[in-house]
Amino acid sequence: MSDEQIYAKCARRLIPFMMLLYIVNYVDRVNVGFAALTMNRDLAFSAGVYGFGAGAFFLGYSLFQIPANLILEKLGARTWIFCILLAWGAISASNALVTTPASFYGVRILLGIAEAGFFPGMIVYLTYWFPHAYRARLVGIFMAAIPVANIIGGPVSSLLLQLDGLAQLHGWQWLFILEGAPACLLAFSVLAFLPNRPRDAHFLSAEEKATIVSRLASEDSAQHQDFWPALQDPRVWALGVIYLGYSAGAYGVQLWLPQIVQGMGFSTLATGFVIALPYIATMIGMIVWGRSSDRSGERIWHVAYPAFLAFGGLVVASISGSDLVTFLALGFVLVGCYALQGPFWALPPVILTGTAAAGGIAFINTIGTGFGGFMGPAIVGAIKDATGGYAAGMAVLAIGPMLTGTIVLALGRAMRAPRPA
């Protein structure tokens, strides 16, 4: 069996299951945006309260990123991902118990802590199985779970909100309960379907395992194997700032998009279906752009172009007086923000391996998703309270992807990825 066939075999076995887990993960992370369509009214939450609470998830998320990935490296992916799913499913469902701003903030922070190790853990996990030439496209396919989660989650969340009054519960309470349960159930499937590393994979022959180990070892030219020395490399910090710019723009749009669309005159039920439309384009963009990056072996411009596309979309959304133009512009923001994911996450393993990769990838995601994910929604909420609209908030968010594109180009030659064989 050729190398290509071996990696295709691993991808067929692992990627669909990883995507399923990430779809559930992302639904539980952002379903608060749909719950807010009625929750804010029922609990008398202002835009500022909701924006801070939506972003508070990322405070907890940033606190536990690095410890969680170091635990994964020591404990193994199978056991650790099982624990993560079980915890986040239970906490996500407990959002149904929220009654005050303080309890809303607290549950969101706890949910962030519970989910912190999943995404960076999965990025590290892919480096255990696939060489450089495959990573951008596979990260892109894996992260296509984000638009799929919104394509599925938007309509489903809107339908669940229609359960308002059933068993004396609000529709948003049913949303949290029923969308938190799948994570708890899927946790047990992790024990059966997620081997720690290739050497533990029952679906591979001894020869296939040896081929994977040999190929990865031959490509391992990373400069850092230990975590603490890796933190002294300015490129690691630069990658974190690059990802922060993306995250602020992406989450600032994503967690407010249901309310923006509803404000255009759509009903609560219709909002979920309308929002699914730009995510279809986003899913296609992620897969196509990741494949393009792997075919060319180029990463830097494959991060910069989508970042500038997102910047342009936010600028247009901030100055447009047309609901249709604003909606289309925000669709381009989502396409740009998520298309850069595959090429971006192919960059850290160029300089990081082993424990340095586990801790370094978590550190990059802490700066990026942790702080950027908090800043984006909170900024939009605060500005909306002050101005009564979203335009100024979109203009401020545009700074994020502009920085992403500019800094990644400045990093340039310092982050040259090996070209595919």
KEMAR-813965 format. One record per residue (C-alpha): residue in one letter; residue number from 0; x, y, z. Coordinates in Angstrom, 1 decimal, decimal comma. Layout:
+--------+-----+--------+--------+--------+
| residu | num |     c1 |     c2 |     c3 |
+--------+-----+--------+--------+--------+
|      A | NUM |      X |      Y |      Z |
...
+--------+-----+--------+--------+--------+
//
This chain:
+--------+-----+--------+--------+--------+
| residu | num |     c1 |     c2 |     c3 |
+--------+-----+--------+--------+--------+
|      M |   0 |    0,0 |    0,0 |    0,0 |
|      S |   1 |    1,4 |    3,4 |   -1,0 |
|      D |   2 |    1,9 |    6,3 |    1,5 |
|      E |   3 |   -1,0 |    8,1 |   -0,1 |
|      Q |   4 |   -3,3 |    5,2 |    0,5 |
|      I |   5 |   -2,2 |    4,8 |    4,1 |
|      Y |   6 |   -2,9 |    8,4 |    4,9 |
|      A |   7 |   -6,2 |    8,3 |    3,0 |
|      K |   8 |   -7,1 |    5,3 |    5,2 |
|      C |   9 |   -6,3 |    7,2 |    8,4 |
|      A |  10 |   -8,2 |   10,2 |    7,2 |
|      R |  11 |  -11,3 |    8,2 |    6,4 |
|      R |  12 |  -11,2 |    6,6 |    9,8 |
|      L |  13 |  -10,4 |    9,7 |   11,9 |
|      I |  14 |  -11,5 |   12,9 |   10,2 |
|      P |  15 |  -15,3 |   12,2 |   10,0 |
|      F |  16 |  -15,4 |   11,3 |   13,7 |
|      M |  17 |  -13,3 |   14,3 |   14,7 |
|      M |  18 |  -15,6 |   16,5 |   12,6 |
|      L |  19 |  -18,7 |   15,1 |   14,4 |
|      L |  20 |  -17,1 |   15,9 |   17,8 |
|      Y |  21 |  -16,2 |   19,4 |   16,6 |
|      I |  22 |  -19,7 |   20,0 |   15,3 |
|      V |  23 |  -21,2 |   19,2 |   18,7 |
|      N |  24 |  -18,4 |   21,3 |   20,3 |
|      Y |  25 |  -19,1 |   24,3 |   18,2 |
|      V |  26 |  -22,9 |   24,1 |   18,6 |
|      D |  27 |  -22,5 |   24,2 |   22,4 |
|      R |  28 |  -20,1 |   27,1 |   22,1 |
|      V |  29 |  -22,2 |   29,4 |   20,0 |
|      N |  30 |  -25,8 |   28,3 |   20,6 |
|      V |  31 |  -25,9 |   31,2 |   23,1 |
|      G |  32 |  -26,3 |   33,5 |   20,1 |
|      F |  33 |  -29,6 |   31,8 |   19,1 |
|      A |  34 |  -30,7 |   31,4 |   22,7 |
|      A |  35 |  -30,3 |   35,2 |   23,1 |
|      L |  36 |  -33,1 |   35,8 |   20,6 |
|      T |  37 |  -35,5 |   35,1 |   23,5 |
|      M |  38 |  -33,3 |   34,7 |   26,5 |
|      N |  39 |  -32,3 |   38,3 |   26,6 |
|      R |  40 |  -35,9 |   39,4 |   26,7 |
|      D |  41 |  -37,0 |   36,8 |   29,3 |
|      L |  42 |  -34,0 |   37,6 |   31,7 |
|      A |  43 |  -33,9 |   41,4 |   30,9 |
|      F |  44 |  -30,3 |   41,2 |   29,7 |
|      S |  45 |  -29,0 |   44,3 |   27,9 |
|      A |  46 |  -26,7 |   44,1 |   24,9 |
|      G |  47 |  -23,7 |   44,8 |   27,1 |
|      V |  48 |  -24,6 |   41,9 |   29,5 |
|      Y |  49 |  -25,1 |   39,5 |   26,7 |
|      G |  50 |  -21,9 |   40,6 |   24,9 |
|      F |  51 |  -19,8 |   40,2 |   28,0 |
|      G |  52 |  -21,4 |   36,9 |   28,9 |
|      A |  53 |  -21,0 |   35,5 |   25,3 |
|      G |  54 |  -17,3 |   36,6 |   25,5 |
|      A |  55 |  -16,8 |   35,3 |   29,0 |
|      F |  56 |  -16,6 |   31,8 |   27,6 |
|      F |  57 |  -13,2 |   32,7 |   26,3 |
|      L |  58 |  -11,9 |   33,9 |   29,7 |
|      G |  59 |  -12,3 |   30,3 |   31,0 |
|      Y |  60 |  -11,1 |   29,0 |   27,6 |
|      S |  61 |   -7,9 |   30,9 |   27,8 |
|      L |  62 |   -7,2 |   29,9 |   31,4 |
|      F |  63 |   -7,0 |   26,1 |   30,7 |
|      Q |  64 |   -5,6 |   25,8 |   27,2 |
|      I |  65 |   -2,0 |   25,1 |   28,0 |
|      P |  66 |   -2,6 |   22,8 |   31,0 |
|      A |  67 |   -5,2 |   20,9 |   29,0 |
|      N |  68 |   -2,9 |   20,2 |   26,1 |
|      L |  69 |    0,0 |   19,2 |   28,3 |
|      I |  70 |   -2,3 |   16,8 |   30,1 |
|      L |  71 |   -3,3 |   15,4 |   26,6 |
|      E |  72 |    0,4 |   14,8 |   25,8 |
|      K |  73 |    0,9 |   12,9 |   29,1 |
|      L |  74 |   -2,5 |   11,2 |   29,5 |
|      G |  75 |   -3,3 |   10,4 |   25,8 |
|      A |  76 |   -5,9 |   11,8 |   23,5 |
|      R |  77 |   -8,4 |    9,0 |   24,0 |
|      T |  78 |   -8,9 |    9,3 |   27,8 |
|      W |  79 |   -8,6 |   13,1 |   27,9 |
|      I |  80 |  -11,0 |   13,9 |   25,1 |
|      F |  81 |  -13,5 |   11,5 |   26,8 |
|      C |  82 |  -13,3 |   13,6 |   30,0 |
|      I |  83 |  -13,6 |   16,9 |   28,1 |
|      L |  84 |  -16,7 |   15,9 |   26,2 |
|      L |  85 |  -18,4 |   14,6 |   29,3 |
|      A |  86 |  -17,7 |   17,8 |   31,2 |
|      W |  87 |  -18,6 |   20,3 |   28,5 |
|      G |  88 |  -21,9 |   18,5 |   27,7 |
|      A |  89 |  -23,1 |   18,7 |   31,3 |
|      I |  90 |  -22,0 |   22,3 |   31,7 |
|      S |  91 |  -23,6 |   23,4 |   28,4 |
|      A |  92 |  -26,9 |   21,9 |   29,5 |
|      S |  93 |  -26,7 |   23,8 |   32,8 |
|      N |  94 |  -27,0 |   27,1 |   30,9 |
|      A |  95 |  -30,7 |   26,3 |   31,2 |
|      L |  96 |  -30,4 |   27,2 |   34,9 |
|      V |  97 |  -29,2 |   30,7 |   34,3 |
|      T |  98 |  -31,3 |   33,5 |   36,0 |
|      T |  99 |  -29,0 |   36,5 |   36,5 |
|      P | 100 |  -26,1 |   38,1 |   34,8 |
|      A | 101 |  -23,7 |   36,7 |   37,4 |
|      S | 102 |  -24,9 |   33,1 |   36,8 |
|      F | 103 |  -24,7 |   33,6 |   33,1 |
|      Y | 104 |  -21,1 |   34,8 |   33,3 |
|      G | 105 |  -20,2 |   31,9 |   35,7 |
|      V | 106 |  -21,6 |   29,2 |   33,5 |
|      R | 107 |  -20,0 |   30,6 |   30,4 |
|      I | 108 |  -16,6 |   30,7 |   32,1 |
|      L | 109 |  -17,0 |   27,1 |   33,3 |
|      L | 110 |  -18,0 |   26,0 |   29,8 |
|      G | 111 |  -14,8 |   27,7 |   28,4 |
|      I | 112 |  -12,7 |   25,8 |   30,9 |
|      A | 113 |  -14,3 |   22,5 |   30,0 |
|      E | 114 |  -13,9 |   23,0 |   26,2 |
|      A | 115 |  -10,4 |   24,5 |   26,4 |
|      G | 116 |   -8,5 |   21,4 |   25,6 |
|      F | 117 |  -10,6 |   20,1 |   22,7 |
|      F | 118 |   -9,7 |   22,2 |   19,6 |
|      P | 119 |   -5,9 |   22,6 |   20,3 |
|      G | 120 |   -5,8 |   19,0 |   21,3 |
|      M | 121 |   -7,3 |   18,0 |   18,0 |
|      I | 122 |   -4,7 |   20,1 |   16,1 |
|      V | 123 |   -1,9 |   18,4 |   18,0 |
|      Y | 124 |   -3,6 |   15,0 |   17,4 |
|      L | 125 |   -3,4 |   15,5 |   13,6 |
|      T | 126 |    0,4 |   16,0 |   13,9 |
|      Y | 127 |    0,6 |   12,5 |   15,3 |
|      W | 128 |   -0,8 |   11,0 |   12,1 |
|      F | 129 |   -0,2 |   13,2 |    9,1 |
|      P | 130 |    2,9 |   14,9 |    7,5 |
|      H | 131 |    3,1 |   18,5 |    6,4 |
|      A | 132 |    1,9 |   17,9 |    2,9 |
|      Y | 133 |   -1,6 |   16,8 |    4,2 |
|      R | 134 |   -2,2 |   19,1 |    7,2 |
|      A | 135 |   -3,7 |   22,3 |    5,7 |
|      R | 136 |   -6,4 |   20,4 |    3,7 |
|      L | 137 |   -7,1 |   18,0 |    6,7 |
|      V | 138 |   -7,3 |   20,9 |    9,2 |
|      G | 139 |   -9,6 |   22,7 |    6,7 |
|      I | 140 |  -11,8 |   19,6 |    6,4 |
|      F | 141 |  -11,9 |   19,1 |   10,1 |
|      M | 142 |  -12,6 |   22,8 |   10,8 |
|      A | 143 |  -15,4 |   22,7 |    8,1 |
|      A | 144 |  -17,3 |   21,4 |   11,1 |
|      I | 145 |  -17,7 |   25,1 |   12,1 |
|      P | 146 |  -19,9 |   26,0 |    9,1 |
|      V | 147 |  -21,6 |   22,6 |    9,3 |
|      A | 148 |  -22,4 |   23,3 |   12,9 |
|      N | 149 |  -24,0 |   26,6 |   11,9 |
|      I | 150 |  -25,8 |   25,1 |    8,9 |
|      I | 151 |  -27,3 |   22,4 |   11,2 |
|      G | 152 |  -27,4 |   24,3 |   14,5 |
|      G | 153 |  -29,1 |   27,5 |   13,2 |
|      P | 154 |  -32,3 |   25,9 |   12,0 |
|      V | 155 |  -32,3 |   23,3 |   14,8 |
|      S | 156 |  -31,8 |   26,0 |   17,4 |
|      S | 157 |  -34,6 |   28,1 |   15,9 |
|      L | 158 |  -36,9 |   25,1 |   16,0 |
|      L | 159 |  -36,1 |   24,4 |   19,6 |
|      L | 160 |  -36,9 |   27,9 |   20,6 |
|      Q | 161 |  -40,5 |   27,1 |   19,5 |
|      L | 162 |  -40,8 |   24,7 |   22,5 |
|      D | 163 |  -41,4 |   27,7 |   24,7 |
|      G | 164 |  -43,8 |   26,8 |   27,5 |
|      L | 165 |  -43,3 |   23,0 |   27,2 |
|      A | 166 |  -43,0 |   21,5 |   30,8 |
|      Q | 167 |  -43,0 |   25,1 |   32,0 |
|      L | 168 |  -39,6 |   25,7 |   30,5 |
|      H | 169 |  -38,6 |   28,5 |   28,1 |
|      G | 170 |  -37,6 |   27,6 |   24,6 |
|      W | 171 |  -34,0 |   28,7 |   25,2 |
|      Q | 172 |  -33,8 |   26,4 |   28,2 |
|      W | 173 |  -34,8 |   23,5 |   26,0 |
|      L | 174 |  -32,2 |   24,6 |   23,5 |
|      F | 175 |  -29,4 |   24,3 |   26,0 |
|      I | 176 |  -30,6 |   21,0 |   27,5 |
|      L | 177 |  -31,2 |   19,2 |   24,2 |
|      E | 178 |  -28,0 |   20,5 |   22,5 |
|      G | 179 |  -25,8 |   19,7 |   25,6 |
|      A | 180 |  -26,9 |   16,1 |   25,8 |
|      P | 181 |  -25,1 |   14,8 |   22,6 |
|      A | 182 |  -21,6 |   15,7 |   24,0 |
|      C | 183 |  -22,2 |   13,5 |   27,0 |
|      L | 184 |  -23,4 |   10,6 |   24,8 |
|      L | 185 |  -20,5 |   10,9 |   22,3 |
|      A | 186 |  -17,9 |   10,9 |   25,1 |
|      F | 187 |  -18,3 |    7,2 |   25,4 |
|      S | 188 |  -17,8 |    6,7 |   21,6 |
|      V | 189 |  -14,4 |    8,4 |   21,9 |
|      L | 190 |  -13,2 |    5,4 |   24,0 |
|      A | 191 |  -14,0 |    3,1 |   21,0 |
|      F | 192 |  -13,1 |    5,2 |   18,0 |
|      L | 193 |  -10,1 |    7,5 |   18,9 |
|      P | 194 |   -6,7 |    5,7 |   19,2 |
|      N | 195 |   -4,0 |    7,7 |   21,0 |
|      R | 196 |   -1,5 |    7,4 |   18,2 |
|      P | 197 |   -0,8 |    5,3 |   15,1 |
|      R | 198 |    0,9 |    2,6 |   17,2 |
|      D | 199 |   -2,4 |    2,0 |   19,0 |
|      A | 200 |   -4,6 |    1,9 |   15,8 |
|      H | 201 |   -6,1 |   -1,6 |   15,3 |
|      F | 202 |   -7,1 |   -0,6 |   11,8 |
|      L | 203 |   -3,5 |   -0,3 |   10,7 |
|      S | 204 |   -1,1 |   -3,1 |   10,0 |
|      A | 205 |    2,4 |   -3,2 |   11,5 |
|      E | 206 |    3,9 |   -2,1 |    8,2 |
|      E | 207 |    1,5 |    0,8 |    7,8 |
|      K | 208 |    2,2 |    2,0 |   11,4 |
|      A | 209 |    6,0 |    1,8 |   10,6 |
|      T | 210 |    5,5 |    3,9 |    7,4 |
|      I | 211 |    3,7 |    6,6 |    9,3 |
|      V | 212 |    6,2 |    6,8 |   12,1 |
|      S | 213 |    9,1 |    6,8 |    9,6 |
|      R | 214 |    7,6 |    9,5 |    7,4 |
|      L | 215 |    6,9 |   11,8 |   10,4 |
|      A | 216 |   10,3 |   11,3 |   11,8 |
|      S | 217 |   12,0 |   12,1 |    8,5 |
|      E | 218 |   10,1 |   15,4 |    8,3 |
|      D | 219 |   10,6 |   16,5 |   11,9 |
|      S | 220 |   12,9 |   19,5 |   11,5 |
|      A | 221 |   11,1 |   21,6 |   14,1 |
|      Q | 222 |   13,4 |   23,8 |   16,2 |
|      H | 223 |   11,6 |   23,3 |   19,5 |
|      Q | 224 |   10,7 |   20,1 |   21,3 |
|      D | 225 |   10,3 |   21,5 |   24,8 |
|      F | 226 |    7,6 |   23,9 |   25,8 |
|      W | 227 |    9,4 |   26,6 |   27,8 |
|      P | 228 |   12,1 |   27,3 |   25,3 |
|      A | 229 |    9,4 |   27,6 |   22,6 |
|      L | 230 |    7,8 |   30,4 |   24,5 |
|      Q | 231 |   11,0 |   32,5 |   24,0 |
|      D | 232 |   10,6 |   32,3 |   20,2 |
|      P | 233 |    9,0 |   35,6 |   19,0 |
|      R | 234 |    7,4 |   33,7 |   16,1 |
|      V | 235 |    5,2 |   31,8 |   18,6 |
|      W | 236 |    3,9 |   35,1 |   20,0 |
|      A | 237 |    3,4 |   36,5 |   16,6 |
|      L | 238 |    1,3 |   33,5 |   15,6 |
|      G | 239 |   -0,8 |   34,1 |   18,6 |
|      V | 240 |   -1,4 |   37,8 |   17,7 |
|      I | 241 |   -2,2 |   36,8 |   14,1 |
|      Y | 242 |   -4,9 |   34,4 |   15,4 |
|      L | 243 |   -6,2 |   37,0 |   17,9 |
|      G | 244 |   -7,0 |   39,4 |   15,0 |
|      Y | 245 |   -8,9 |   36,7 |   13,2 |
|      S | 246 |  -10,8 |   35,6 |   16,4 |
|      A | 247 |  -11,9 |   39,1 |   17,4 |
|      G | 248 |  -13,5 |   39,6 |   13,9 |
|      A | 249 |  -14,9 |   36,1 |   13,6 |
|      Y | 250 |  -16,5 |   35,7 |   17,0 |
|      G | 251 |  -17,6 |   39,4 |   17,1 |
|      V | 252 |  -19,7 |   38,6 |   13,9 |
|      Q | 253 |  -20,7 |   35,1 |   14,7 |
|      L | 254 |  -22,1 |   35,5 |   18,2 |
|      W | 255 |  -24,0 |   38,6 |   17,2 |
|      L | 256 |  -25,2 |   37,5 |   13,7 |
|      P | 257 |  -28,5 |   36,0 |   14,9 |
|      Q | 258 |  -29,5 |   39,2 |   16,5 |
|      I | 259 |  -28,3 |   41,3 |   13,5 |
|      V | 260 |  -30,4 |   39,1 |   11,1 |
|      Q | 261 |  -33,4 |   39,2 |   13,4 |
|      G | 262 |  -33,1 |   43,0 |   13,5 |
|      M | 263 |  -33,4 |   43,0 |    9,7 |
|      G | 264 |  -37,0 |   41,9 |   10,2 |
|      F | 265 |  -36,8 |   38,1 |   10,2 |
|      S | 266 |  -38,8 |   36,0 |   12,7 |
|      T | 267 |  -37,0 |   33,9 |   15,4 |
|      L | 268 |  -37,8 |   30,8 |   13,3 |
|      A | 269 |  -36,6 |   32,2 |   10,0 |
|      T | 270 |  -33,4 |   33,6 |   11,5 |
|      G | 271 |  -31,7 |   30,2 |   11,9 |
|      F | 272 |  -32,4 |   29,2 |    8,3 |
|      V | 273 |  -31,2 |   32,6 |    6,9 |
|      I | 274 |  -28,0 |   32,3 |    8,9 |
|      A | 275 |  -27,2 |   28,9 |    7,4 |
|      L | 276 |  -26,8 |   30,4 |    3,9 |
|      P | 277 |  -23,3 |   32,1 |    4,3 |
|      Y | 278 |  -22,0 |   29,0 |    6,2 |
|      I | 279 |  -22,6 |   26,8 |    3,1 |
|      A | 280 |  -20,2 |   29,1 |    1,2 |
|      T | 281 |  -17,8 |   29,1 |    4,2 |
|      M | 282 |  -17,6 |   25,3 |    4,3 |
|      I | 283 |  -16,8 |   25,1 |    0,6 |
|      G | 284 |  -14,2 |   27,9 |    0,9 |
|      M | 285 |  -12,4 |   26,2 |    3,8 |
|      I | 286 |  -12,0 |   22,9 |    2,0 |
|      V | 287 |  -11,0 |   24,4 |   -1,4 |
|      W | 288 |   -8,5 |   26,9 |    0,2 |
|      G | 289 |   -6,9 |   24,2 |    2,4 |
|      R | 290 |   -6,3 |   22,0 |   -0,7 |
|      S | 291 |   -4,9 |   25,0 |   -2,6 |
|      S | 292 |   -2,4 |   25,6 |    0,2 |
|      D | 293 |   -1,3 |   22,0 |    0,3 |
|      R | 294 |   -0,9 |   21,7 |   -3,5 |
|      S | 295 |    1,3 |   24,8 |   -3,6 |
|      G | 296 |    3,1 |   24,3 |   -0,3 |
|      E | 297 |    2,4 |   28,0 |    0,4 |
|      R | 298 |    1,0 |   29,1 |    3,7 |
|      I | 299 |    1,6 |   32,9 |    4,3 |
|      W | 300 |   -0,4 |   34,3 |    1,4 |
|      H | 301 |   -3,1 |   31,6 |    2,0 |
|      V | 302 |   -3,6 |   33,2 |    5,5 |
|      A | 303 |   -3,2 |   36,8 |    4,3 |
|      Y | 304 |   -5,7 |   36,9 |    1,4 |
|      P | 305 |   -8,7 |   35,6 |    3,4 |
|      A | 306 |   -7,8 |   37,9 |    6,3 |
|      F | 307 |   -8,0 |   40,9 |    4,0 |
|      L | 308 |  -11,2 |   39,6 |    2,5 |
|      A | 309 |  -12,7 |   39,6 |    6,0 |
|      F | 310 |  -11,3 |   43,1 |    6,6 |
|      G | 311 |  -13,1 |   44,3 |    3,5 |
|      G | 312 |  -16,3 |   42,7 |    4,5 |
|      L | 313 |  -16,4 |   44,3 |    7,9 |
|      V | 314 |  -15,6 |   47,7 |    6,4 |
|      V | 315 |  -18,5 |   47,4 |    3,9 |
|      A | 316 |  -20,8 |   46,2 |    6,7 |
|      S | 317 |  -19,9 |   49,2 |    8,8 |
|      I | 318 |  -20,8 |   51,7 |    6,0 |
|      S | 319 |  -23,7 |   50,0 |    4,2 |
|      G | 320 |  -27,2 |   51,3 |    4,6 |
|      S | 321 |  -28,7 |   48,2 |    2,9 |
|      D | 322 |  -29,6 |   45,1 |    4,9 |
|      L | 323 |  -28,9 |   42,9 |    1,9 |
|      V | 324 |  -25,4 |   44,4 |    1,3 |
|      T | 325 |  -24,6 |   44,1 |    5,0 |
|      F | 326 |  -25,7 |   40,5 |    5,1 |
|      L | 327 |  -23,6 |   39,6 |    2,1 |
|      A | 328 |  -20,6 |   41,5 |    3,5 |
|      L | 329 |  -20,8 |   39,6 |    6,8 |
|      G | 330 |  -21,0 |   36,4 |    4,7 |
|      F | 331 |  -17,6 |   37,4 |    3,1 |
|      V | 332 |  -16,3 |   38,0 |    6,6 |
|      L | 333 |  -17,1 |   34,5 |    7,6 |
|      V | 334 |  -15,7 |   33,0 |    4,4 |
|      G | 335 |  -12,5 |   34,9 |    4,9 |
|      C | 336 |  -12,0 |   34,2 |    8,6 |
|      Y | 337 |  -12,6 |   30,5 |    8,3 |
|      A | 338 |  -10,8 |   29,8 |    4,9 |
|      L | 339 |   -7,5 |   30,8 |    6,6 |
|      Q | 340 |   -7,7 |   28,1 |    9,2 |
|      G | 341 |   -6,1 |   25,2 |    7,4 |
|      P | 342 |   -3,1 |   27,2 |    6,1 |
|      F | 343 |   -2,7 |   28,9 |    9,5 |
|      W | 344 |   -2,6 |   25,7 |   11,6 |
|      A | 345 |   -0,1 |   24,2 |    9,2 |
|      L | 346 |    2,4 |   26,9 |   10,4 |
|      P | 347 |    3,1 |   26,0 |   14,1 |
|      P | 348 |    4,3 |   22,4 |   13,5 |
|      V | 349 |    7,0 |   23,9 |   11,3 |
|      I | 350 |    8,8 |   25,1 |   14,4 |
|      L | 351 |    7,2 |   23,1 |   17,2 |
|      T | 352 |    7,1 |   19,3 |   17,9 |
|      G | 353 |    6,4 |   17,0 |   20,9 |
|      T | 354 |    5,7 |   18,8 |   24,1 |
|      A | 355 |    6,5 |   22,2 |   22,5 |
|      A | 356 |    3,8 |   21,5 |   19,9 |
|      A | 357 |    1,2 |   20,6 |   22,6 |
|      G | 358 |    1,9 |   23,6 |   24,7 |
|      G | 359 |    2,8 |   26,0 |   21,9 |
|      I | 360 |   -0,4 |   25,3 |   19,9 |
|      A | 361 |   -2,4 |   25,8 |   23,1 |
|      F | 362 |   -0,5 |   29,0 |   23,8 |
|      I | 363 |   -1,2 |   30,4 |   20,3 |
|      N | 364 |   -4,9 |   29,5 |   20,7 |
|      T | 365 |   -5,0 |   31,1 |   24,1 |
|      I | 366 |   -3,8 |   34,4 |   22,8 |
|      G | 367 |   -6,0 |   34,1 |   19,7 |
|      T | 368 |   -9,3 |   32,4 |   20,5 |
|      G | 369 |   -9,0 |   33,1 |   24,3 |
|      F | 370 |   -8,5 |   36,8 |   24,2 |
|      G | 371 |   -9,8 |   37,6 |   20,7 |
|      G | 372 |  -12,9 |   35,6 |   21,2 |
|      F | 373 |  -13,7 |   37,6 |   24,4 |
|      M | 374 |  -12,9 |   40,9 |   22,9 |
|      G | 375 |  -15,0 |   40,6 |   19,7 |
|      P | 376 |  -18,4 |   40,0 |   21,2 |
|      A | 377 |  -17,8 |   42,3 |   24,2 |
|      I | 378 |  -16,7 |   45,2 |   22,0 |
|      V | 379 |  -19,8 |   44,8 |   19,8 |
|      G | 380 |  -22,1 |   44,7 |   22,8 |
|      A | 381 |  -20,6 |   47,7 |   24,5 |
|      I | 382 |  -20,7 |   49,8 |   21,3 |
|      K | 383 |  -24,3 |   48,7 |   20,6 |
|      D | 384 |  -25,3 |   49,9 |   24,0 |
|      A | 385 |  -23,6 |   53,2 |   23,4 |
|      T | 386 |  -24,8 |   53,8 |   19,8 |
|      G | 387 |  -27,9 |   51,7 |   19,4 |
|      G | 388 |  -26,6 |   50,0 |   16,2 |
|      Y | 389 |  -23,9 |   47,6 |   14,9 |
|      A | 390 |  -22,1 |   49,7 |   12,3 |
|      A | 391 |  -19,5 |   51,2 |   14,6 |
|      G | 392 |  -18,8 |   47,8 |   16,2 |
|      M | 393 |  -18,2 |   46,3 |   12,7 |
|      A | 394 |  -15,7 |   49,1 |   12,0 |
|      V | 395 |  -13,8 |   48,4 |   15,1 |
|      L | 396 |  -13,8 |   44,6 |   14,5 |
|      A | 397 |  -12,2 |   45,3 |   11,0 |
|      I | 398 |   -8,9 |   46,1 |   12,8 |
|      G | 399 |   -8,6 |   42,5 |   13,8 |
|      P | 400 |   -8,3 |   40,7 |   10,4 |
|      M | 401 |   -6,3 |   43,7 |    9,0 |
|      L | 402 |   -3,7 |   43,0 |   11,7 |
|      T | 403 |   -3,9 |   39,3 |   10,9 |
|      G | 404 |   -3,0 |   39,8 |    7,2 |
|      T | 405 |   -0,4 |   42,5 |    7,9 |
|      I | 406 |    1,5 |   40,6 |   10,6 |
|      V | 407 |    1,5 |   37,2 |    8,8 |
|      L | 408 |    3,1 |   38,9 |    5,7 |
|      A | 409 |    5,6 |   40,6 |    8,0 |
|      L | 410 |    6,5 |   37,2 |    9,5 |
|      G | 411 |    7,1 |   36,0 |    5,9 |
|      R | 412 |   10,3 |   34,1 |    5,5 |
|      A | 413 |   10,6 |   33,2 |    9,2 |
|      M | 414 |    7,7 |   30,8 |    8,8 |
|      R | 415 |    8,6 |   28,8 |    5,6 |
|      A | 416 |    6,8 |   25,5 |    5,6 |
|      P | 417 |    8,4 |   22,5 |    3,8 |
|      R | 418 |    7,0 |   22,0 |    0,3 |
|      P | 419 |    5,1 |   18,8 |   -0,2 |
|      A | 420 |    6,9 |   15,9 |   -1,8 |
+--------+-----+--------+--------+--------+
//
